[in-house]
Amino acid sequence: MKKTPSATLTPEEELKRDLPVAMEHVRETGLAVDGGSNVGAWSRAMLELGFNSVWAFEPDPDNCTRTMDAIKEVYYLRGNNPAQHSHCYCLALMHKAGWASFNRRSHSSGYLTMGPGKVQMVTLDQLKLPRLDLLKLDVEGAELLALRGGERTVREFKPVIIVEVIPRQLARFGHSKLALEAHLAEAGARKVHDKYPNQVWTW
């Protein structure tokens, strides 16, 4: 029988389904990176599950502000200063440094178009992270590009990876589900969870 995508799940339901699976494989809760944080639900959940720091990346300025508000709320409940630990950067995690255009699809989502624009792109490797325990990527089809921009970091720290895999979005950048999976497998990762639209990979 052909597998039908779980189109009825809300983003919140996907989070509640998939993040606990990833946490089963997380060895330490030091630093998580939330690539494509949207309004900050995943960043907030990561902090609530005990991560010391979350670095979120969101190219939409409005959503970046919402993510930072979500991060601050958790830290205020803890009595800590979020500026010392976590932040949302209004940047796009990609395969190279440069600029792109943000195309708004709805009030809370959109996608990037390569070429001149106002969105600054950075790579995961450029960040020179001190560690990386969990990497979540939901970047509207640019997931493989973001992974290519973080090859050195991923190979060094071997984080648990939560990656959104939607074939029609990947095709926007000339990629496929098979190409993304091959990239992770060749790096030595193994898939432990595959429930549309997210996969979880570990080592």
C-alpha positions, 0 to 999 in steps of 0.5 A: 500500500502506498504510504500517505503523508500525515497531512492531518498533523499540525506542526505542534503535533509533529513536534510532539511526535518527533522531538521525543524520538530524537531526544532518545538518541541525544547524549548531552543537552548542551547546544541545539541549532534550530534551522528554520525556527519559524515562530519558535515552537521547536526552540522553546521545546528544546529549552524546556527539555533541558538544553543549555543553549539554542541557536535559532536561525530564521530569515523572516524578521517577524518570525525571528522576533517571535522565536526570540520571544519564545526563548525569552519566556523559557529563560524568564521562567528559569530566572536566567538571562537569554542573551547569555545562552540562546538567540535567534539570528535573522539569517538563513542556514545555507551552503555558502555565504551570500544573499537571497530573497525571501518569498512569503507564502503565508503570514508565518511561512515562506521560502528562499530564492537564490540570488540578490536579496535582503536575506543574509545566508551563512553556513553552519561551518562558518559559525565555528560552534564549540559543540553541537548536540542536536540539529533541526532543519526545516528550511523549506527545501534547502535542507540538503544545502544547509547540510552541505554547508555544515559538513565539517561541523556535523562530522566533528560533533555528530549531532542527532539530526531532525530534518524535514523531507518534503520532495516537492520542496527539495525539488525547488533546489534541484534535490530529492529525498534520495539525494538528501538521505544519501548525503547523510548516509555517506557521512556515516549517519543512520536513519532511526525515524521517518514519519512524514514530513520529518526524519531523525538521524543519529550515529 
